Amino acid sequence: VHAMRLGAVGGVNGGGVLFPAVYAARIAAFVAGNMELVERTDRFVQRFSKQIFPTSTGRMAVIESLKQGLATMGLCQPWVL
């Protein structure tokens, strides 16, 4: 959201692979000026990111987490080469 407020028109949103509707709704709400929905979807994204991506070492395991999520959805295998 902060980047959109600064004029960004795109980004690399790993979580959008797992929850495309949430990310699309957030962008559409921002464009429409619906800041209540922007904030609500952003809270979901922030909460989701804090729960799924960090590891016990504090390192962000984005690729591993996305692969596991996609595997859970039946779209791929869970391992990362």
N, C-alpha and C positions, 0 to 999 in steps of 0.2 A: 504494500500500500504506500509506503514511504517513497518508493521509486516512482510510482505512478503520480504521486503528488508533485514530484520533481520533473515530470514530463516524460518518463519512460513509456515506451509503447510496446515493449516486449520483454521477455525474460526466459530464463531456464528454470522451470519450476518442476523439480523432480516429483513432488507430491501430486502434481497434476496428472501424472501417469496413473496413479491409484484413484484419485478423486477428480476426474476432469470436470464434472458438473459443478463442483464447489469452486474451482478455479475460474471456470467460465462465468459463473454467476457473480463472482467477485469483480471481475473485469467489467461485465455488463452493468453491474450496479454502480461502479465507479463512473463509467461513461454517462450513465443516466443521472448521476448526482445523488443516488440513494446511499448516503453515507451510513445510515443505520445498518443496511444489509452488508455494506463493505466491511464495517467493523465486526459484525457478527460472523461473516465468513472468514475474516482475518483471524479472529479469536480461535476458530476451529483449526485453521491452518497452523497457527502458532502452537496450539495445544498438541495437535497431531505430530508436528515436527519434533517437539520436545520429547514425546513419548516413543516415537519409532526410530529416530535416527541416532541418538547418542549411544555409545557403548559404555561398558563399565570403566574404561580407561579415559573417558571423556572425548575420545575421537568420534567424529561424526561418521557413521557407517551408512551413508546415503545409498550407495550402489547395492550393498548387501541387503539393506532394508527394503529397497524397491524390488529387488529380485524375489525376496521372500514374500512380499505382498502380492506380486504378480503370480507367483507360484501358488499361493493360497487361492487366487482367483482362477487357477487352472490355465494360465496363459503361457507359462514357461516352467523350466526347472529352477530350483532354488539356489543352485550353486553359481559362483562367480569364478570365471577362469582368469 
